[in-house]
C-alpha cells in the first residue's frame, strides 16, 4: 500500500514490511517516510485546515456518514485485514469494525454539538451595555498517533472528531499495523473529505512521530500508547493541547455478595481479548478471601476452555501476541512473579508469538506483574479482607484508567466508585467495557484529556469570545 500525503497516494523506495503475527508472512509493504515527507504532510495540512474551517457543518456530516456507510459495506474485507495484521481473532476484528462504524456515525451527529453560549456581560457593574457569546472554532491541525492493537477504531476516535470539529488531520499509525488506517484514509477521500485535510503517513515513531509533534504548526496531539512515549511527546511538543491515553493495569474487585458466575464470565473475556493486549484488559483481580477458592476454581475452569489458534478460525478465542518479542517479555514477567512466590494455575506456555492464557494466584503488590502493565493474556489474583483493603490494593498503581467491582451492595459499589482513582468505574462489569460515546480517559499516569465523541470534539476546538458594545 501507498501512504497518503494531503490526499495523494505516495510511494517510496524504502519500505516497511507488515507481518502477520500468526504465521510471520508478509501481508504487504508500506513506504518508510522521511523528514521531507513529514514537511510535506504539515504544509498540506495547513492548507487543509484553512479549507476545513470554511467547510459547512452539513458537508462534514455527509462526509462522516458516507464514511460509516462505506466501512459497513466493506466490513468483512476490513475485518479480515485487521485479523491478519493485528493477529486478533476474526470475531474480535468484526467487533472492531462494527465499533468503527458506530464511531463515525456518532461523529456525524457530533458535528451539531459544536456550539457556544451567550455570556451575561451585564452581570458585572459597568458592563450593562455589553452583550456577547462564545463560539467553538476548529483548532487547526490534529496529529493522531495510534497503537497496534485497535488500529481502525482507535484511529476513528481521533480522526472522526477532528473532522467533526472542522480540523485537518495527520494520522501516524503504528508501523506494525498501518494497513487498515490507510484504507480508512482512502474511504474518507472517497466520501468527499477535502484532499489536503487528511494524511496517513507511515514510518518510525522517532523519524515521523516525534518530528510531527515537535513542529509548532499542529495545535492538537492525540496519542495512545505507553507512558514513556507519552511523556517524551509532551516534553518535545511544547505548548499544544494533548489527549493522552497511556495504559493501565486494570483492577477488578470481587466481594462476597457478587454474582460469581457473571464475574467469571466477564473476566474470562476481559482478561484474554486480543491476547490481553488491551489498555483496559482485566489484569488485577482482587477477591475477598472468603470466596477466593470458589472464585478461583470457577475462573480456572472457564479460562481452561479458551481455544488458542488461528485468528481466522471462527472457533478461536485467543490469537497470537503482536510479536514474539512481546510474548517473550510477558513470559519473563510471569516467571519473575513465580520466582517471587506467585502460583501459576495454568502452565506458563509459549510457542513463538503465542502465549497461552495464564492465571497467577497469590500475587502481591511487590511483584512487577501487579505494579506494571502486563499487556498479555494474563490475570493475577490477590486476596483482600474487606472493601477498604480492596480499594487500597486497587489504588496501589501508577495507573488509573478504568476499574471494576462486582457486588450486590449499592453502598459498597458507590464507595468504590468514589474512592478508586480511575477515569471510569464499572459496577458489575469489567474495566474492559468501553462504549464509544462515553467519556474515556485516565487519571495519574494513565493520561490526560478525554476521548468519547462529545469530549474529543470539545478538546479539538478552541473557544472564541465575541463581545459587543451596544
C-alpha positions as CSV (number, residue, x, y, z in Angstrom):
1,X,0.0,0.0,0.0
2,X,1.0,3.6,-0.5
3,X,0.8,6.3,2.2
4,X,-1.4,9.3,1.8
5,X,0.1,12.9,1.8
6,X,-2.5,15.6,1.5
7,X,-4.9,13.3,-0.3
8,X,-2.3,11.9,-2.7
9,X,-1.1,8.3,-2.7
10,X,2.7,8.3,-2.4
11,X,5.3,5.5,-2.5
12,X,8.9,5.4,-1.6
13,X,11.8,3.1,-2.3
14,X,12.4,2.5,1.4
15,X,9.7,0.0,2.7
16,X,8.3,-1.4,5.9
17,X,7.1,-5.0,5.9
18,X,3.7,-5.6,7.6
19,X,3.9,-9.0,9.2
20,X,1.1,-11.4,10.1
21,X,1.7,-12.3,13.8
22,X,0.1,-15.7,13.3
23,X,2.5,-17.1,10.6
24,X,5.1,-14.4,10.1
25,X,4.1,-14.0,6.5
26,X,4.5,-10.6,4.8
27,X,1.0,-9.2,4.2
28,X,2.0,-6.1,2.4
29,X,4.6,-3.3,2.4
30,X,4.2,0.5,3.1
31,X,6.6,3.3,2.5
32,X,9.0,4.4,5.1
33,X,8.6,8.2,5.2
34,X,11.5,10.6,5.7
35,X,11.7,14.2,7.0
36,X,10.8,15.7,3.7
37,X,7.5,13.7,3.7
38,X,6.7,15.0,7.2
39,X,7.3,18.5,6.0
40,X,5.0,17.9,3.0
41,X,2.3,16.5,5.3
42,X,2.5,19.5,7.6
43,X,2.4,22.1,4.8
44,X,-0.5,20.4,3.1
45,X,-2.3,20.1,6.5
46,X,-2.0,23.9,6.9
47,X,-3.8,24.3,3.6
48,X,-6.3,21.6,4.5
49,X,-7.1,23.3,7.9
50,X,-7.9,26.6,6.1
51,X,-10.3,24.7,3.7
52,X,-11.9,22.7,6.6
53,X,-12.5,25.9,8.5
54,X,-14.9,27.0,5.8
55,X,-16.5,23.6,5.2
56,X,-20.1,23.9,6.4
57,X,-21.4,21.6,9.1
58,X,-23.8,19.8,6.8
59,X,-20.9,18.9,4.5
60,X,-18.9,17.5,7.4
61,X,-21.9,15.4,8.5
62,X,-22.3,14.0,5.0
63,X,-18.6,13.0,4.7
64,X,-18.7,11.2,8.1
65,X,-22.0,9.4,7.3
66,X,-20.7,8.3,3.9
67,X,-17.5,7.0,5.6
68,X,-19.6,4.9,8.1
69,X,-21.7,3.6,5.2
70,X,-18.6,2.6,3.1
71,X,-17.0,0.9,6.1
72,X,-20.2,-1.0,6.7
73,X,-20.3,-2.2,3.0
74,X,-16.6,-3.3,3.3
75,X,-16.9,-4.7,6.8
76,X,-15.8,-8.3,6.2
77,X,-12.9,-7.2,4.0
78,X,-11.7,-4.8,6.7
79,X,-12.2,-7.4,9.4
80,X,-10.1,-10.0,7.6
81,X,-7.3,-7.4,7.1
82,X,-7.5,-6.4,10.7
83,X,-7.2,-10.1,11.8
84,X,-4.2,-10.6,9.6
85,X,-2.2,-7.5,10.5
86,X,-3.0,-7.5,14.2
87,X,-3.4,-11.2,15.0
88,X,-6.8,-10.7,16.6
89,X,-9.5,-13.3,16.1
90,X,-11.9,-12.7,13.3
91,X,-14.7,-12.3,15.8
92,X,-12.7,-9.6,17.6
93,X,-12.0,-7.9,14.3
94,X,-15.6,-7.9,13.3
95,X,-16.5,-6.2,16.6
96,X,-13.8,-3.6,16.0
97,X,-15.2,-2.8,12.5
98,X,-18.7,-2.5,14.0
99,X,-17.5,-0.1,16.6
100,X,-15.6,1.9,14.0
101,X,-18.9,2.3,12.0
102,X,-20.6,3.5,15.2
103,X,-17.8,5.9,16.0
104,X,-18.1,7.6,12.6
105,X,-21.9,7.6,12.9
106,X,-21.7,9.3,16.3
107,X,-19.2,11.8,14.9
108,X,-21.6,12.7,12.1
109,X,-24.2,13.6,14.7
110,X,-21.5,15.3,16.8
111,X,-20.9,17.9,14.2
112,X,-24.0,19.6,15.6
113,X,-22.6,19.6,19.1
114,X,-20.0,22.3,18.1
115,X,-21.9,25.1,19.8
116,X,-21.3,28.0,22.1
117,X,-23.5,30.0,24.5
118,X,-24.3,33.6,25.5
119,X,-22.3,35.4,28.2
120,X,-24.1,37.7,30.6
121,X,-21.8,40.7,30.5
122,X,-24.4,42.8,32.3
123,X,-23.8,40.7,35.4
124,X,-20.8,43.0,36.2
125,X,-21.3,46.7,37.1
126,X,-20.0,48.9,34.2
127,X,-20.9,46.3,31.5
128,X,-24.6,47.0,31.3
129,X,-24.3,48.0,27.7
130,X,-22.4,44.9,26.6
131,X,-23.7,41.6,25.3
132,X,-21.9,38.7,23.6
133,X,-21.3,35.0,23.3
134,X,-18.6,32.5,22.8
135,X,-18.3,30.0,19.9
136,X,-16.1,27.0,19.3
137,X,-13.7,27.1,16.4
138,X,-11.6,24.4,14.8
139,X,-8.2,24.1,16.5
140,X,-6.4,23.7,13.1
141,X,-4.1,20.6,12.6
142,X,-4.6,17.5,14.6
143,X,-1.8,14.9,14.8
144,X,-3.2,11.5,15.6
145,X,-0.7,8.7,16.7
146,X,-2.3,5.3,17.1
147,X,-1.2,2.0,18.6
148,X,-1.2,-1.5,17.0
149,X,-4.0,-3.1,19.0
150,X,-7.1,-1.3,17.7
151,X,-5.8,0.4,14.5
152,X,-9.2,1.0,13.0
153,X,-11.4,2.1,15.8
154,X,-8.7,4.0,17.8
155,X,-7.8,5.9,14.7
156,X,-11.5,6.6,14.2
157,X,-11.7,8.0,17.8
158,X,-9.1,10.6,16.7
159,X,-9.8,11.3,13.1
160,X,-13.7,11.4,13.2
161,X,-14.0,14.0,16.0
162,X,-11.2,16.1,14.4
163,X,-13.2,16.2,11.2
164,X,-16.4,16.8,13.0
165,X,-14.8,19.9,14.6
166,X,-13.5,21.2,11.3
167,X,-9.8,20.3,11.5
168,X,-7.3,18.7,9.2
169,X,-5.7,15.5,10.4
170,X,-2.3,13.9,10.0
171,X,-2.6,10.2,11.1
172,X,0.6,8.4,12.0
173,X,-0.4,4.7,12.5
174,X,1.8,2.1,14.3
175,X,4.4,0.7,11.9
176,X,3.3,-2.8,12.8
177,X,-0.4,-2.2,11.7
178,X,-0.8,0.6,9.2
179,X,-2.9,-1.1,6.6
180,X,-6.5,-0.6,7.9
181,X,-5.6,3.1,8.6
182,X,-4.5,3.7,5.0
183,X,-7.8,2.1,3.9
184,X,-9.7,4.4,6.3
185,X,-7.9,7.4,4.8
186,X,-8.9,6.2,1.3
187,X,-12.5,5.8,2.3
188,X,-12.6,9.3,3.8
189,X,-11.3,10.7,0.5
190,X,-13.9,8.7,-1.5
191,X,-16.5,10.1,0.9
192,X,-15.7,13.7,-0.1
193,X,-13.2,14.9,2.5
194,X,-11.1,17.7,1.1
195,X,-7.8,16.1,-0.1
196,X,-5.5,18.3,1.8
197,X,-7.4,17.6,5.0
198,X,-6.0,14.1,5.5
199,X,-2.6,12.5,5.5
200,X,-1.8,8.9,6.6
201,X,2.0,8.9,6.9
202,X,3.8,5.7,7.6
203,X,7.3,5.4,9.3
204,X,9.0,5.1,12.6
205,X,8.0,6.9,15.7
206,X,11.3,8.7,16.1
207,X,11.6,9.7,12.5
208,X,8.0,10.6,11.8
209,X,6.0,10.8,15.0
210,X,8.4,12.9,17.0
211,X,9.1,15.2,14.0
212,X,5.3,15.8,13.8
213,X,4.8,16.6,17.5
214,X,7.9,18.9,17.7
215,X,6.6,21.1,14.9
216,X,4.7,24.2,16.1
217,X,2.0,24.0,13.4
218,X,-0.2,21.2,14.9
219,X,-2.3,22.5,17.7
220,X,-3.6,19.1,19.0
221,X,-1.7,15.9,19.6
222,X,-3.9,12.8,20.3
223,X,-1.8,9.8,21.3
224,X,-2.5,6.3,22.5
225,X,0.5,4.3,23.7
226,X,3.0,3.9,26.6
227,X,3.6,6.3,29.4
228,X,7.2,6.7,28.5
229,X,6.4,7.7,24.9
230,X,3.6,10.0,26.0
231,X,5.9,11.8,28.3
232,X,8.5,12.2,25.5
233,X,5.8,13.6,23.2
234,X,4.6,16.2,25.8
235,X,8.2,17.3,26.6
236,X,9.1,17.6,22.9
237,X,5.8,19.2,21.7
238,X,5.7,22.2,24.0
239,X,2.6,24.5,24.1
240,X,-0.1,22.3,22.5
241,X,-3.3,20.6,23.6
242,X,-2.8,16.9,24.4
243,X,-5.2,14.0,24.5
244,X,-3.2,11.1,26.0
245,X,-4.3,7.6,26.8
246,X,-1.3,5.9,28.3
247,X,-2.3,2.4,29.6
248,X,-3.3,0.7,32.7
249,X,-3.2,-2.5,34.8
250,X,-6.9,-2.5,35.5
251,X,-8.2,-3.9,38.8
252,X,-11.4,-5.7,39.4
253,X,-12.8,-6.2,43.0
254,X,-14.9,-9.3,43.8
255,X,-16.9,-9.0,47.0
256,X,-18.6,-12.0,48.8
257,X,-22.1,-10.9,47.7
258,X,-21.0,-10.8,44.0
259,X,-22.6,-12.9,41.2
260,X,-19.6,-15.1,40.7
261,X,-20.9,-16.7,37.5
262,X,-21.3,-13.2,36.0
263,X,-17.8,-12.1,37.2
264,X,-16.1,-15.2,35.9
265,X,-17.9,-15.0,32.5
266,X,-16.8,-11.3,32.2
267,X,-13.2,-11.8,33.4
268,X,-12.7,-14.8,31.1
269,X,-13.4,-12.4,28.2
270,X,-11.8,-9.2,29.6
271,X,-8.5,-10.7,30.6
272,X,-7.9,-12.5,27.3
273,X,-9.4,-10.5,24.4
274,X,-6.8,-9.7,21.8
275,X,-4.4,-11.9,23.9
276,X,-4.6,-9.3,26.7
277,X,-3.2,-6.6,24.6
278,X,-5.8,-4.0,25.5
279,X,-5.2,-0.9,27.7
280,X,-8.3,-1.8,29.8
281,X,-7.7,-5.5,29.9
282,X,-8.6,-7.1,33.2
283,X,-5.2,-7.6,34.9
284,X,-5.5,-7.5,38.7
285,X,-8.4,-9.4,40.3
286,X,-8.8,-8.5,44.0
287,X,-11.1,-11.1,45.5
288,X,-12.4,-11.3,49.1
289,X,-10.6,-14.1,51.0
290,X,-13.8,-15.8,52.0
291,X,-14.7,-16.6,48.3
292,X,-11.3,-16.9,46.9
293,X,-11.1,-20.7,46.4
294,X,-14.6,-20.8,44.9
295,X,-13.9,-17.9,42.5
296,X,-10.5,-19.2,41.5
297,X,-11.8,-22.7,40.7
298,X,-14.6,-21.3,38.5
299,X,-12.2,-18.9,36.7
300,X,-9.7,-21.7,36.1
301,X,-12.4,-23.9,34.6
302,X,-13.6,-21.1,32.3
303,X,-10.2,-20.0,31.1
304,X,-9.0,-23.5,30.5
305,X,-11.8,-23.8,27.9
306,X,-10.5,-20.9,25.8
307,X,-9.3,-22.1,22.4
308,X,-5.9,-20.8,21.2
309,X,-5.1,-20.9,17.5
310,X,-5.5,-19.4,14.0
311,X,-7.2,-16.0,14.3
312,X,-9.2,-16.6,11.2
313,X,-10.8,-19.7,12.6
314,X,-14.2,-18.7,14.0
315,X,-13.7,-21.1,17.0
316,X,-10.5,-19.3,18.2
317,X,-10.8,-17.3,21.4
318,X,-7.1,-16.2,21.8
319,X,-4.7,-15.4,19.0
320,X,-1.0,-14.6,19.0
321,X,0.6,-11.6,20.6
322,X,1.8,-8.9,18.1
323,X,5.4,-10.2,18.1
324,X,7.4,-13.0,19.5
325,X,9.5,-10.4,21.4
326,X,6.4,-9.2,23.2
327,X,5.4,-12.8,24.1
328,X,8.9,-13.4,25.5
329,X,8.6,-10.2,27.6
330,X,5.3,-11.3,29.1
331,X,6.7,-14.8,29.7
332,X,9.6,-13.3,31.6
333,X,7.2,-11.2,33.7
334,X,5.3,-14.3,34.7
335,X,8.4,-16.3,35.5
336,X,9.7,-13.5,37.7
337,X,6.5,-13.4,39.6
338,X,6.7,-17.2,40.1
339,X,10.2,-16.8,41.5
340,X,8.8,-14.3,44.0
341,X,6.1,-16.7,45.3
342,X,3.2,-16.4,42.9
343,X,1.4,-19.6,41.9
344,X,0.6,-20.5,38.2
345,X,-2.8,-22.1,38.0
346,X,-2.1,-22.8,34.3
347,X,1.3,-23.7,32.9
348,X,3.4,-20.9,31.5
349,X,3.5,-22.0,27.9
350,X,4.8,-20.0,24.9
351,X,5.0,-21.1,21.2
352,X,6.6,-18.3,19.1
353,X,4.3,-15.3,19.4
354,X,1.6,-17.3,21.2
355,X,1.4,-17.0,25.0
356,X,-1.2,-19.3,26.3
357,X,-3.8,-17.9,28.8
358,X,-2.4,-17.6,32.3
359,X,-3.8,-17.1,35.8
360,X,-1.3,-16.2,38.6
361,X,-2.5,-16.6,42.1
362,X,-1.1,-15.2,45.4
363,X,0.2,-12.1,43.6
364,X,1.4,-9.3,45.9
365,X,2.0,-5.6,45.3
366,X,5.7,-6.0,45.4
367,X,5.7,-8.0,42.2
368,X,6.1,-6.3,38.8
369,X,3.2,-8.2,37.4
370,X,1.0,-6.3,39.9
371,X,2.6,-2.9,39.5
372,X,3.2,-2.7,35.8
373,X,1.0,-3.1,32.7
374,X,1.3,-6.8,31.6
375,X,-0.4,-6.3,28.2
376,X,-0.6,-10.0,27.8
377,X,-3.2,-12.9,28.2
378,X,-2.6,-12.8,32.0
379,X,-4.9,-12.4,35.0
380,X,-3.5,-12.1,38.5
381,X,-5.4,-12.9,41.7
382,X,-4.8,-11.1,45.1
383,X,-6.7,-11.6,48.3
384,X,-8.4,-8.8,50.3
385,X,-10.0,-8.9,53.7
386,X,-12.7,-6.2,53.2
387,X,-13.8,-3.4,50.9
388,X,-11.4,-0.9,52.3
389,X,-8.5,-3.3,51.8
390,X,-9.6,-3.9,48.2
391,X,-9.8,-0.2,47.4
392,X,-6.3,0.3,48.8
393,X,-4.9,-2.5,46.7
394,X,-6.8,-1.2,43.6
395,X,-5.1,2.2,44.1
396,X,-1.6,0.8,44.6
397,X,-0.8,1.6,41.0
398,X,0.7,4.4,38.9
399,X,-2.2,3.9,36.6
400,X,-5.9,4.9,36.8
401,X,-7.7,4.3,33.6
402,X,-10.7,2.1,34.4
403,X,-11.6,-0.3,37.3
404,X,-14.5,-2.7,38.1
405,X,-16.3,-4.1,41.1
406,X,-18.7,-7.0,41.4
407,X,-21.1,-6.7,44.3
408,X,-24.9,-6.7,45.2
409,X,-24.4,-3.9,47.7
410,X,-25.1,-0.5,46.1
411,X,-23.4,1.3,49.0
412,X,-20.2,-0.7,48.6
413,X,-20.3,-0.1,44.8
414,X,-20.7,3.6,45.2
415,X,-18.0,3.8,47.8
416,X,-15.6,2.1,45.4
417,X,-16.7,4.4,42.6
418,X,-15.9,7.4,44.8
419,X,-12.6,6.2,46.2
420,X,-10.9,4.3,43.4
421,X,-8.6,6.7,41.5
422,X,-9.6,5.9,37.9
423,X,-11.3,7.6,35.0
424,X,-14.0,5.0,34.7
425,X,-15.6,2.7,37.3
426,X,-17.6,-0.2,36.1
427,X,-20.1,-1.7,38.6
428,X,-20.9,-5.4,38.0
429,X,-18.9,-5.0,34.8
430,X,-15.3,-5.4,33.9
431,X,-13.0,-2.4,33.2
432,X,-12.5,-3.7,29.6
433,X,-16.0,-2.3,28.8
434,X,-16.0,0.8,26.6
435,X,-18.9,2.4,24.9
436,X,-17.7,4.6,22.1
437,X,-19.8,7.6,23.1
438,X,-18.8,7.6,26.8
439,X,-16.0,9.9,28.2
440,X,-12.9,7.8,28.1
441,X,-9.5,8.6,29.7
442,X,-7.5,8.2,32.9
443,X,-6.0,9.6,36.0
444,X,-2.4,9.5,37.2
445,X,-0.1,8.0,34.6
446,X,-3.0,6.8,32.5
447,X,-3.1,10.1,30.7
448,X,-4.7,13.5,30.3
449,X,-7.8,14.6,28.4
450,X,-10.8,12.5,27.3
451,X,-11.9,10.6,24.2
452,X,-15.5,9.8,23.5
453,X,-17.0,11.8,20.7
454,X,-18.5,14.7,22.6
455,X,-15.5,15.2,24.8
456,X,-13.0,14.7,21.9
457,X,-14.8,17.2,19.7
458,X,-14.6,19.8,22.6
459,X,-10.9,19.0,23.1
460,X,-10.3,19.6,19.4
461,X,-11.9,23.1,19.3
462,X,-10.9,26.5,20.7
463,X,-13.2,28.8,22.5
464,X,-13.5,32.3,20.9
465,X,-15.3,35.0,22.7
466,X,-17.3,37.8,21.0
467,X,-18.2,40.9,23.0
468,X,-20.5,43.6,21.5
469,X,-20.5,47.1,23.0
470,X,-24.1,48.4,22.4
